[in-house]
Every structure is written in C-alpha cells, then in structure tokens.
Amino acid sequence: MELEQIEYFVRVAELGSFTRASRALNMAQPALSRKIRLLEVELRQNLLVRNGRGATTTDAGKLLLEHGRGILHQVQRLREELGRVRGSLAGRVAIGLPPSIAKVLTVPLTREFRAKLPQAALAISEGLSVAMQDAILNGKLDLALLYGAVPTPGLEITPLLDEDLFLVQRQSERLSERKQSEAVSLKDVAALPLIIPTRPNAIRMLVESEMANINCHPNIVLEIDGVPAILDLVLDGAGCAVLSRNAVTTSGQASLFSVRPIAGLHSKLSVVVSSQRPATLTQQAMLELIQQLVKTNFK
C-alpha cells in the first residue's frame, strides 16, 4: 500500500466523485480510477460504490477513510516537525474568507504569514459562507471565516466576534448628521425597499429570521449577490441595503452613503475547521494569526 494511494482514496471519498477528485489532484480520471482499483485489489475489499451521481464508501471504505485521514495527518505532522528542526514550519494552508473580510484582511494576513511562516504556502479563496462550509467538509479548505455558521456534523466552530449590521442608504442632505448616527429599528427597516443577496446568504437569512421574530418580513425589491453591485444600486436610488460597516468603508465610496446602525442586529463571525481532520502545526499557527488580526482590524 502506497501513501499516494491513500491520499487519492481519501480525496475521492471526501469529494464523493472521481471526476471532482481528478480535477482537485490535477490528474487524469482513468489513472485515478486505476490507482484506486489497485488499492482495492491489494486489500481484497471494495472500498467505493460507483454510481451515476459519483462514488460512496463501503463499510471497508469508511474504515480506510478514518485511518487514512490519520495517516496523512501524521505524515504532514512529521514533515512540519522536520521543518521546525530546520527552524521554521512548512506545509500548505488553504483558507476561505467572505468578500468583505477579504478586503480588510488579505494584505495584512499575507504579510504576517510570509514573515512568520516563510517556508509555508498560503492559498486564499473568497466565497459565500455556505460554499466555504462545504469546502471545509470536503477538504478543499483547511479553515474559513464564516458568517452565521450553523452547527454541522464534521465542523468545529469557534466564535470570533459579533459584527454590527447597518442600514445603508444613498447620502442625503436632508438627513442630518445627528439623525445618521441614530440607530434604526428593525421594524422600520422592514418598511424600506431592500436590495439584498439571494438565499442562503448569511445576512439575508439573519434579516428574515430576526424580522420573523417581530412578526414582519423584509420588503425585498431586488436580489443581488455581490456587495459592489448592491452598493451601485443603492447609489442609483433603487433601494437600501443591510451590510457591515466594513463592506461600505472598503468600497472606496463611503462618503456617498449614509450608514445607520440597526438596533439589535448583529452578524456572528466564526472560524470554522474540520473536526474530522486534526489541524497541522502550520494550520494551528495560521489560526492564531487570523484570530490576532481579526481582533486588531475589527475593534
């Protein structure tokens, strides 16, 4: 049994598809299928059941997946320990960030990562919380910052902060500076025309849930995914939006908007990792780095 075969099997099992796994591993699907079949022949066990929708693990496959993850983790841990003997941690860390967070953290995070983990490799992806949560489960990401993370088998969720949400409107001379600083009630927001992302966006789900608690619902005039497009439409007079302050301040057009806090409306930001794959030393160092930077940049 080769280490490479175990890695291939784990990737197919986690992704549930030979096609997706071959893309992730950057290898031809027939070659991947042949490697897995040789492993099955050697172990005298069927490990995967192939069907039209992909591949699922047999009982033997579930057992190999559990042990295979541990084996691969120990190998990675050994490489990192050997790297530490040379004076620095190595390995690769793949992280996911929401777009509004990525604008704030990408540069300082990359700078600190290079300074403190010069022998390690970093991959940063932007995405919506639901997609990144799936990427954690299937092994494409090692950790991610998610808004409104829902407890899910296979995930370990650590809250980082509660981020206030704001009513974002086009700047108006008729709205006094004092008025702009006053909080607006969620009931008043429900009466306004809202431009909001499609489900299952975390802010969208939170707004609907909190409004349902007070027996009202949002007046949604447009559903748009993407903060820049939402802000452009707000400026064009199409409606208003519910966003974090960072989403506005990093847009480069903050002076064109009025931003009023919404009473009692907060979005929870958490760091999420897989509970099925123990974190490597490099991943642990990255997690600590992210926690420090979030505290510094989101006071």
Beta strands, then each sheet from edge to edge (+ up, - down):
strand 1: 48-51
strand 2: 54-57
strand 3: 90-97
strand 4: 119-126
strand 5: 143-147
strand 6: 155-170
strand 7: 193-196
strand 8: 219-223
strand 9: 241-244
strand 10: 257-274
sheet 1: 1+ 2-
sheet 2: 4+ 3+ 5+ 10- 6+ 9-
sheet 3: 7+ 8+
end
